[in-house]
Structure formats: structure tokens, C-alpha cells
Amino acid sequence: MKSIDNTPIEATTLTFRDKDLEVLFFVDYFRKTGSLARWSLLLGIFLYAIFGIIDCLILPQIRGEVWFIRYCLVCPLAIGVYSLTFTGYFRKMMQTLLVFTGLAGSAGLVTMIVITPYPWENLYFAGLLLCLMFFFTFPGLRFIAASILSCGTFLLYVVMVIWQTDISIPVLTHNIFVLVAFNITGMWSSYSRERSMRSDFLHRRTILEQSEELRIALLDVEQARQEAEDISRLDPLTNLYNRRHFLSLAELEFERNRRYHRCLAVIMMDIDHFKVINDTHGHCAGDLVLLSVANNIRNTLRGSDIPCRYGGEEFAILLPETNLPAAVGIGVRLREVIESTIVEAGINLVRVTVSVGIAGMFEGEQGKIEVWINRADQALYEAKQTGRNRVKVWEPGDTTAAAPC
């Protein structure tokens, strides 16, 4: 993270050595001071024009020349610059235009000092001091621009007064000291203000960067948490639910169906002769068979059904709100789809069949979900014992009168 203390910065010009950072600061600076510069120009034009009343009252003998400077030169120029503040050009040239306008105003006041019959008169010198104060406070000038403007004003005053007037050395010395004091004070104020703005800019960027890093970190944590949760509930090979998560979901679904008297069915399914497949074609072929069966299960079931890899080559499926005939239809369709799928295991083609056991919840029955899983498992065992590649339904031996829900 960057701060005002460790970011390379030119101490004299207050510019970042990082060019990209300087560009970003310029954009931020204009966003904060662009409208201020516009209103400052309006205020400066008003003040420069309104002081023409004093010209008329105190020095009427030079009123014509002074008014020409004010109303025919400086004010029209400032109004022209003001009109540019509404264009995109002003964004690029704001500092240059403000310095140019300020120098025009200073030159006008210095000219007034030169043409006055009494060059030691403080009327226009006071106006020049006011102009300097205005440069350092109002228009949004950056430190280097304000310094150029104030130094240019100082040099213009010294050269023009010495060259064009017979002002006494004591008065000139006094005025020079006052101008130097104004410039030093104003430049220090401008330097401190811009340094503070740059510090604030860096601090805000630091906060934004930290906020973005925190947001990314939180997203990473959430993603990691989600991945960990997925790992804890999914079988890594088939990407179906694992047995533990399946049992927790089945318990919740079982209680919900029992409370609201809904139908529920369980399917247990086992790959036929899976050990032979592994022994004949290798464990990689066995993994491909498991993946193929899992994909067929996923593609055949509804979105509300809950499949899992129960263990080894055995799969379990919970069918919420499904009566026994519908469950049998799903079991038959699964068996047929899997039988019709040929698994490519290298150069070998493996045909797979499954045995399916189904159990449904009957009206008024109580117990735990494990009871229905065991019933489906018993039906699966019967399917394997009677020839495999078939579907068997668990039927209660002594409750034949009970109808499925």
C-alpha cells in the first residue's frame, strides 16, 4: 500500500514520480476543484470590475486608462477563460489558463501602479496584494502553478516599477518585503494544502484497495468454504452425494413427507458383476463404469430427486412425493438406460447392467428412514438373487391390504 511517506514524490514540485498515480491524482484534483475554479473566475471578474468605482472616486484623472485595462482587456480575457470552463479543453489546460488569467490581472494592476501620478500610493499595491491572496486561496491552483504566478507577479512589479517610476528606495524596499512575505506565506499555504490533498488521495486509494482486497478475500473464503462443503457432501469420483449427506437429507425429507402425509420412495441400485469388471478390465475401467452409471442417474432423475453413491458400486436414490408405481417407472427407466449404455474403457467396450430394489412409504407407517433404505436393500438383494438386471419392489408379507400412499 502507498502512503504519502513512502511514495516517491518530488518535494519541490509536489508531483508523484509514478506517472500513472499522477494522472489519477490529476483526475481526482479536477473533480474536486473544477467547479471551484469556475466560481473563482466569476468572483475574480466581479472584484476586478467593481474596483473601477474606486478608480473613479480616488484617481479620476487616470480613470480612462484604468477602465480600459479593467473593462477592455482583463475582464474580457477572464470571461473568455470562464467560457472555456464548460468545455473538455479546460480539463487539460485548467492550470495553464488560470495562470495566464492571473498574470493578466497582475499585469493590469502593475500597469495601474506605473501610470498613477503617485507611484508610492498604496491603492493599487493593496489591490496587487489582494490579487496574490486570491491566487493562493480561491481558484484551485496547484502549488507549482500558484508559485509560478506569484513569482511572475513579483518580478513584473519589481521590473516595471524600477524601470517606469521614480519610486523612492525605502518605499520600494518596503513593498518588496511585503510582496516576498505574501509569496512565502501563500506558497507555504498552497504547498501544505496540496500535500494534504495528495495525502488524502493516497489514503482514499489505500482504503479502496484494501476494501477491494477484502472483498476478494471474502469471495475466496466463501469459495473455499463452498468447495469444502461440496467436498464434505459429494462423492469425489461420481460427484453424487456421499452416504453421510444423503442420510441427513433423507432424514429431513422423510420427516417432512410423514408430517404432511406425502408419498416417498427409496431406490437402491447395484452394478451387476462389478468385481468381474474390475478384475477383467482393471480399476480404471471400473471407475469409468461408475461415472457412466452416475451420469445416467443424473440425466434420468428429476431435479427434486436425491441420488447418492451409497458405497462401492451401490447407489441410493430418494424420490420425494413419489408413489410406488411412479418409483417403479423410474427404476425401470434407469435400468433400461444403463443397460443400453456401452462404456469405452480403452480398447474394451463394457456393457453394464444394474439390479434395482424399491421401497415405498405406506400410509400410517412409523419409523426411521433407515427402515425404508433396508427394505429397498432387501428388494435389491432379491433382484440379484433372482438373476440380476431387474427391478424388484419390497412388499410387506403381512400387510398386503395396505395400499401405497
N, C-alpha and C positions, 0 to 999 in steps of 0.2 A: 504494500500500500504506500502511496505517496503522501507526503506532508510538506508543509512549507519549509520545514527544517532540513529535510533530506532530499528534496527535489532540486536538481541543478537549476539554478536561476541566476541570471545576470544581475548583480547587485546594483549596478549603475542605471540600467535601463528598465529594470523590473520586467524582464521577459523570460519565459521558460526556455531552456535550451532544447527541451523536447518540442520539436516543431508541431507535432500533432496535438500536444497538450496546449500549446499556444493558440492554435486555431480554435480549439474547443473553448478556451477561455475567451477569445475574441467574440465568439458567437454568444456566449453567456453574458459577456460585458455589454454587448449591443442590446441584448434582450432587456437588460436592466436599465440602461442609460439612453437608449434610442429616443424614447418619448420624452425623457428629461431634457435631452439636447434640443428637441423641437420647442418645448415650452421655454427653455432658457433663451433661445434665439428670439422668441416673441418678447420676452421680458427685456432683453438687451435692446431690441429695436425700440421698444416703448421708452425706456430710460434715456437712450441716446437722443431720441426725438424730443422728449418732454423737457430736457435741459435747455432746449432752444429758448424757452421762456426766460431763463436766467440770462442768456446771451442778450436778449432784447432789453432787459431791465438794468443790467450792470454795465455791459460794454456795447452800447448801441452803435458806437462808431465803427465796429467791425462786424456788425450783425449780418450784413450781406455775405461776406466771405465765410463766416462761420456757418450760416444757414446753408450755404452752398455745399460745404463739406458734409454737414449733417444730412440734409434732405435730398441732395442730388448725387452724392457719392456713397457715403457709408450706409445709410438706411436702405436705399435701393439694392445695394450689393447684399446686405444681410437678408432682405426679403427674398432675393433670388436664391440664396442658400437655403432659406427656410422652405421654399417651394420644392427644393431637391430632397428634403427630408421625407417626402411622400413617395419617393422612387426607390428602386432597388440600388441605384447608384450610390445613394447615401450610406448604405450599409458598408460598402467597400471603402468609401472615402470620407467617412464621418470625421476622423481626427484631422485630416488634411484640410477639409473645408472649414472646420471650426477654428483651426489655427489661422487660416487665411482670413476669415472674417474678423477674428480677434486682432490680427495685425492691422487690418484696415481701420478698425475702430481706434486702435492705439495711434496709428499714424495720423488719423484725423485729429485726435486730441493733442498730439505733439505739434502738429501744424498750427492748431489754435494757440498753443503756448508761444510759438515762434512769432505769429503775426500780431499777438496782442501788444499794445503800446507799452505794457508794463510786464515784462517777462518774469519779474520776481513775484507777480501776483499769483496767489495760490489757487485761484478759482479753477483753472483747467488742470493744474497739477493735482489738485484734490480729485478731479474727475479721472485723471490717469491712475491714481491710486485705487479709486473705486473700480476702474476697469480691471486692474490687476487682481483685486479681490474677487471680482466676478469670474475671472478666468479660472481661479483655483477652486472655486466652490460650486458654481452652478452648471456649466454646460456639459458635464460628464467627460471632460478631457482627461485622458490618461496622463500619468506622471511625465513621461517624456515629452508629450505634446504640450502640456502646460508649461513645462520648463523651457522649451524652445520659444514659446510665445512670450513668456515673461522676460527671458534674456533678450529676445529680439526687441521687445518694447524698451527695455533698459538701454540697450545700445543705440536705438533710434533716438531716444530722448537725449542722451549724452552728446551724440554726434551733432544732432540738429541744433541743440541749444548752444553748444560751444561755437558752432560754425555760423549760426544765423543771428545770435543775440549778443548783447553786451552785458549779460547777467554777471553779477559780482561773484567772485570766488567763494566767499562764505555761503551765499545762498545756494550756489551750485553744489558746494560740498554738502551742505545740509540736505538738499534734495537727493543727491546721490546716495547718501547714507540711508535716507528714508526708503528709497527705492530698493536698495540692497536688502534692508531689513524686511521689507514687504516680500521680496522674492524669496529670501531664505525661509521665512515663516510659511509662505504659501507653498513652496516646493516641499518642505518637510511635511506639511499637512497633506499635500497631494500624494507624496510618497507613502505616508502612513495609511492613507485611505485605500490606495490601490493595493498595497501589500496586504491589508486586511481583506480586501475583496478577493485577492488571489488565494489567501489562506482559507477563506470561506468556500471558495470554489473547490479547492482541493479536499476540504473536509466533506463537502457535499458529495463529491465524486467518490470519496472513500466510503461514505455511508451507502451510496448507491451500489458500489462494487461489493461491499460486504453484504448488503441485502440480497444482491443477485447471487453471490456465493452461498449465502444461507439458504436461499430458495432452491438452488441446485442441490445443495447438500441434503435438504429436506426431501427433495424428489428422489435423490439417490437412496436415502434411508427408507423412504416409502417403497421404492422399487425393490430394495434389498429385503425389506420386511415381507413384501408380497411374494418375492421369489422364495424366501424361507418358508412362508406359509404354504406356497404351492408345493415345495419340496416335502413339507410335512404331511400333506394330504394327497399327493399324487404318487402313483407308481412310476418310478423313473424310466422304465422301459416302454410301457404302453401308454403312459400319460393319462390313464384312467385313475379314478380314486383308489387309494390303497384301502386295505381292510379296516384299519382303525377309523379312518374318516368315514368310510361307508357305514360302519356300525353306528357312529354318532349321528349321522344324517338319518339313517334308517330308524333309529330310536325316536327322533323328533317327528319324523313323518308318520311313524306308527301311532304315536300318541295323538297327533292331530287327526288322523283318519278315524281313530277309535272315538275321540271326543265328538266329532261331527258326523259319525256314522257313515263314513265314506268307504269306498272299496279300496283294497290294497292287495297287491300280488308280489310274489318273490320268484325270481328265476335263478336257478343255479345251473351253470353250464360248464362242461369239462371237455377238453380236447381229447379225442379218441387216439389211443396208441401214441401218446406224446413221447413216451420213453423210447419207443422204437424209432421215431423221427430223429430224436437226439442221437441215438446210438448209430443210426444208419447214415445220417447226413451231417451230423455234428451240431454243436450247441449254437453256432451262428444261424444255421437253418432253423433251429428251434426258436430262436429269438425272432426271426422273420415270420414264422408261423404265428407266434404270439402277437406280433404287431399287426399282421393281417387280420386276425380274429378281432383284435381290439378296434381296428378301423371299421370293420364290418358292423360291429356292435354300435359304434358311434354313429355310423351313417344310417343305421336302421331304426334306432330308437328316436323317441320324441324328445323335445327339449326338457320336459319335466321329469323324464326318467333318470334314474341314478345308477350308472354302471360302475363296477369296480373290478380290479383284479384281486380276487379273494385269496389267492395263494397258488404258486406254481403255475399249472396250466388250467386252473379253475377260475371261473368268473361268476360274479353275482350281480343281479340287476333288480333294483326296486322299482316297482311300477305303481306310483301313486294314482288314486282314483281310477283304478283299472279293475274291472270284474274278471272272473276266472276265464270265461270264453275269450275275452279280448286278450288276456295274458297268453292263453294258448295260441291265439293267432300270431302274436308277436314272437313266441317261442318257435313256432313252425317256420315263420318267415326267416328268423335268424338262422335256423338250421339249414334251410334251403340256400340262403345267400352264401353262407360259409362253405357249404358243400360245392357250390358252383364256382368257387374261387380257387384258382391254382396259384400256389406260391412258388416263385422262382428263387431257388437257393443255389446260386452259382449256375452250374450246368444242369442241375437237377430241378425237376418240376415236382412239387409236392402237393398232393391233393389232401385236403383236411376235412374231417367230419367232427361233429360235436354231439354229445349226449346232453339232453336238456331235462331238468326237473323243475316243476312249477308247483307253487302252493299259494292258495288264496285265503283271505280272511273271511270267515263265516260270521253271520250275524250273531251277536251276543257272546262271542268268544272273548276270553280274557287271557292275559299272559304277557310275555315279553316278545320282542321282535325275534329273539333267538329261536323261539319256538317255531316260527314260520320259516326261518332260514333252515332249521333242522328238517322240517317237513319237505322243503324243496330239495334238500340234500338227499333225503331218503328216496324221493322220486327220481333224482338223478342216479342214485345207486341202482335203482330198479331198471332204469333205461340202459345202463351199462351192462347189467346182468342179463338183460333180455336181447342183447345183440348190438348195442350201441347205435349211433347215428339215428336217434329217435327222440321223441318228446313224450315224457310221462308226467301225469298230474297226480299229486298226492290226494288221496281220498280217505276220509276217516272211516275206519272199519265199522264203527258202531253209531255213526251219525249220518246215515245215508239220507235221512229225511230232511236234514238241514240243507237249505239252499244257499248258494253263494250270494254274497251281497252285490 
